[in-house]
Amino acid sequence: MSKQKIEYIFRMENLELNKPYTYKKLCEVLEVKYQRGNSKPSQLRELKTLCKVDLFEKGKYVISEIYASPIPKIDSRGEHQKFRNSNTADYIAPIEKLLLDFLAEATENSNGEVIQSTNQMFIKLNMVNRNYQTGKYRTGKLATKIGVHKPIIDDYYNSVDGMLVRNLEKALNELSEKRLITWHKVIMYIKWETQAQHFGTPNYIKCEVKKDKYGEDIKVYKLKESLYPFYYVADDEMEIYITKTERSVLNEMGYNTKDHNKIGHVRRDGKIEEFYEKVDKILLEKKQISRYYRSYKVLFDREFILEEIDNTNEYLLNIEEKQEQQKLLNDGIKNRVTIRAKSRKAKAEAKPSVKQFHRLRSDFIAGIDVINGVVIDVEAEDIREKIKKSRVA
């Protein structure tokens, strides 16, 4: 059921030009209901079709002109064409808006702290869909499922993953420059423990006495409880250990030469699954860690974030506005991925290389577009289970 549009009747004759008003007082003078939260930006946009509204100072507005007739409502839908034609990451602005909108919603339970994995951040902002990570660690199966040459998929993730991280971090840095947040990267890891182990409760092992085949007593030791996954933020010592383990595996796999020594090289060669399997095996044996992943820790003042959003009307979005910004961002990313792929193909054609032979294929760009449609497009079908069930060709 569609949401009913709210009609506002503003008593413009009550206004005093160039006089500072709080938003609440402005609504009172205009004889309209004072709107907060998601409804305020929409109400303010309606008012701006009738008069020139300026932000006088924090939380106060000035009406400097009343128009003879209403002007068209400002809408960001026209920005879609600009993003389609752009060669730069213009979609950083939507990332900022969606980030602060996410933090505003998260404040109810986060107490000013949010920790999200890279993939969780991508999904929450609609930068990718849920197929993205599943395909990233199963490029062989993804190739089988969607019919795209595997080296093209490896090339795709090696390029796109770094691009998305850089764009996300640029938006985070912009918000940090405005002193709205502070952020840094952390490593999260999962250990399977009993609750007694996790909380340091003694006697989490029980002893049972049983009879052996000779009728003699034997002691059998068991855990009193079931195992549960507990999530930890790695301290400096653990972070160093995990990073050292990764470096050791890179060396073991032969990624230890001057021009062949990075995670990106592993992904380019289609060996990222093998890499993480080896690292996970070591961490499980040595540290009882079943899984680890890199995340973003974002810190912010809860009251200030809400106050800032309320005053600027920039970030707290209603459902329609949020969907519009998400679409704008998602389309911008798909467009940028294709532009970068065309550039890589042109460079490969100018200077052919055996390692980049897949970029010379006639279906290289078409393959990139297919992958975009499967792992980036937010309207794509969720095929995570189908990818997992596929067989590597």
N, C-alpha and C positions, 0 to 999 in steps of 0.2 A: 504493500500500500504506500503510495507516494506521500511525502510530507507536505502538508498544506502550507502554502506561502503566506507569510504574515504581511498584511498591508498596514503601512504607517501613515497617519495623517498628522503632519507637523504644523503647529501653529507658528508660522514664520514671523507673523506680525508681532509676536511677543519678544523677539530677539533684540538685544542691544549690541550693535556692531562693535567689534574690537574690544569687547569686554571678556576677560578670562572666565571660563566656567569649568567647574569639575564636570565630569560626564553625567553624574547623577543630577546635578543642578541643571545642566543643559536639557536633559530629558524632562525635568520638572517644568522648565520654562516653556518648552515646546509642547507640553501636555501629552507626552507619550510615555508608555511604560518603560522604566529603566531596565535595560537588558544587560546581562552579564554573560561571561563565559562564551559559549559557541554562538549565541544570538547577537552579541554586541557588534562584531565586525560587519554582519549583514545589515544591521540597523544603521550603522555609521555610513556604509556605502550608499544606502538609500538617501540619507541626509545630504551626502556630497553631490547628489544630482540636483539639489535645490540651492546649495550655497557653497562658498569656499570655506572649508574647514581646515584650520592650521593647529598644530600642536604647539601651544604657547610655552609650556614647560611640563615637567613630568606630571601627568595626570590632569592637565588643564588644557582646554581648547578655546580657540578664538574664532568667531565668525567674522570674516573681513568683507564679505560681499554676498548679497542675495541675488540669485540669477533671475532675469526677467522671465525665463521659461526653463523647465528642467533640461539638463544635459544628459547624454547617454551615460549609463552606468559603466564604470571602468571594470573591465573583465580581462583576466589573464589568458583567456582561451587563445587569443591571437598570438601568444608567445610560442605556441606549438610550431608554427611555420618557421619562426626565427630559429628555434632549436634544430629543426630539421635541416636548415641551411647552414648551420654554424659548424666551424671546425674546432671550436674550443669547448671546454666543459662548462657551458653556461648553466647547466642544471645544478650547479653548486648551490644556488639560491633556494631551489625547492628542497634540497637536502637539508639546509639549515632550518627552513620552516618546519619540515617534517620531524627533524631532530628535536626541536624545542616543543613541538606538539606532543611527541612521544614522552619527553621528560615531564611535561605538564600532567599527562595521564599517569605517569609512573610515580609521581610524588605522593600519591595516596598511600602507597605501601613501601616505597623505597627509602624513606627517611633521608633523602638527599644523596643517595648513592645508587648507581646502576652498574651492574657488570653484565655485559652481553658479549657472546662470541662474535667473531667477525661475520659469520654467516647469519646469526640472529639479527645483527644490525642491518645487514643487506636486506633481509626479508621484511623486517619491520618497516623499513623505509621504502619498500617496493622497488629496490634496485635490482633484485632478482626474484625468481620464484623458488618454490621448494624443491624443484628438480635440480637446481644448480649444484648444491653440494653433493647430492647422490651421484650425479654424473661426473663431478670433479674427481672423485676417488674411484670411479669405475669407468674410465674412458673407453676401455675395450668393450664393455657391455653396452655403453651408450652408443658406440659406433654401430654395433650390431642392431640395436633397437631402432635407431633413426636413419640408418643407411648412409652415414657420412664416413669418409675415409678417416681412420683413427689418427694418423699424423695431423690432420686438420683440426681434430678435436683437441689434441695435445697442444697444438699451436694456439688454439683459441683460449684455453684456460691459462696458458703461460702468459699471454698478453692481457686478457681481460681481468684476471684476478688482481694483478698489480695495479691496473688502471682504477678498478673499483676501490681498492684500499686507499690509493692516493687521493681520490675524490672525496671519500668519506673523511679522511684525516684533514683534508683542506677545509671541509665544512666545520669539523670539530675545532680546528685552529682558529677559524673565523669567530666562532662563539667564544673561544677562550680569549681572543684579543678584545672582545667586548666585555670580558670579565663576567660572563654569564655562567661559565663552567670552567673546570679544570679537568684534565683527562690524562691517562697514561695507559700503556699496554701492560697486561699481566698474563701469566700462564695459569690456566685452571687445570686441575687434574682430579680424577675420580679414583677412590679406593673403596673396595668392598670390605666392610667391617661389620661386626655386631654393634649394636647400640652401646653395649658395655665397653667395648674397645674404643669406640669413638668418643664417648664421654668420660673415659678414664675410670670407669667403675671396676673395682677388683672382682676376681672370681667369675670371669666370664667363661671359664672352662669347667665342665663338670666331669666327675669320675664315676663310672659305672663298674660294678664288680660282677663278672660273669664266670661261669664254669667252662673250662676247656674240656677236651675229649677225655682227659684223665680224671675229671672231677675236681681239679684244682682251681682255686680262685685266680682269675686274671683281671687286671684293671684296664678298662677301656676309657680313653679320654675323648670327650666330644665338646663341641661348642654348645653353650646353653641356649643360644639364640640363632636365628637365621641371619644371613649376611644381607646388608643393605648398601646401596651406593651412597657415599658421602662425597660432597664436592669441596675442594680446598683451593684457595688462592696460594700459589707457590711463593714461598719466601725466597730470599736471595740464594740461599744454599741449594734449595730444590731447583730453582730456575737455572742456576749454573749447571747442576747435574743433568737436567733434561737437555740443555743446549749442548753440553759436552757429549752426551749420548748421540745426539743428532749429528754432530761433527764426526764422531767416530764411525757412524754408519755411512756417512758420505765418503769417508776415506776408504772404508771397506768395499764400497761399491765402485771405487775408482774415480770418484769426483774430488780429486786432490791435486789437479794441475792448475797452472796459472789461469787458463781460459776455460776451465771445466771444473768448477768447484762450488756451485750454488744450487739451492733448491730449485730455482728456475730451470737449471740445466736438467735436473732429474725429471721435472714435469715435461720439459720439451722432449725428452727421450722416451716418455711414456712409462717411466718406472716409479712413479710416485706411490703407487699402491705397495710395491715391493719395499720401498723406503720406509713407509710408516709401519708396515708389518714387522720389519726388523727392529725398529725403534720401540714399538709397543711390546715386543717379546722381551727385550732387555729390561724395560721399565717394570714389567709385570714380575719378572724373576728377581730383580734386585730391590725394587721399591714397592712391590704389590700395587702398582698403579695400572689400572685397566685401560685408561684413556686419558689423553691430555689435549688441550687446544688453547690457542691464543685468543685473548679477549680484550675488550676495552672497558676500563673502569672510569666512569664519569662521575664527578663530584659536583654538587651544586647546592645552593641554599634554597630550600623549598619555598619559603615565603617570598623570597626575592624573585624567583622564577615566575611564580604566579602573579606577583605584582607587576613585573615587567611585561608579561603577556597581556595583562588586563589594560595596562597603560598604552602600549604601542599598537594593539590590535593586529599585530603582524603574524602571530604564530598560532594562536589557539583557533583551530579551524572547525567549521561545522562539517558534517558528513560529505556534502557536495563539494566543498572547497578542498577537503582532504583528498577525495578521489581525483579531483582535477589536478592537484599538485602531484599526486602519485603517478597519474597518467603522463603528465608532463615530464617527470623525472624518468619514468620507464622508457618512454619513447626517445628521450634524449640519449639515454645510455645505448639503446639498440642502434640508433643512428651513429653515435660516436664509435661503437665497435666496428660497424661496417666501414666507416671512413678510415679507421686505423688499419683494417684488414686490406683495403685497397692500396693503402700506402705501402704495406709490407709486400704485397704482390708486385707492385711497381718496382720496388727496390730489388726484389729477387729476379725480376726480368732483366733489370739493368746489369746485375752482377750475379749470375746463376751460381748456386752452391748445392752440393750433394745433400747437405743437411736440410736445406730449404726447398728441396725439389717439389714437395707437396704444394708449395705456394705457386708453382708454375702450372698446376693442373687447371684445366678449363672450368672445373666445378668448385674451385677454391672459394670464391665469393658466395656462390649459391650455398655451399656447405656452411659457411659462416652465418648466413641468414637463417638456415634451417636450425642451427644450434641456438641462435638468438630466440627463435620462436619457441624452442623447447625449454630453455633454462633461464631466460630473461623475462620474456613476455608474461605479465602477471595474469593474463587471461588464458594461459596455456593449460592443458589437461595435466593433472597430477599423475605422472607416470613413474614415480619412485619405485613402486613394487615391480612394475614391468621391467624397469632397468635392472633391478636386482635379479630378476628371474631369467634375464637374457644370458646367452652363452657367448663367450668371447670367440670371435670367428678365427 
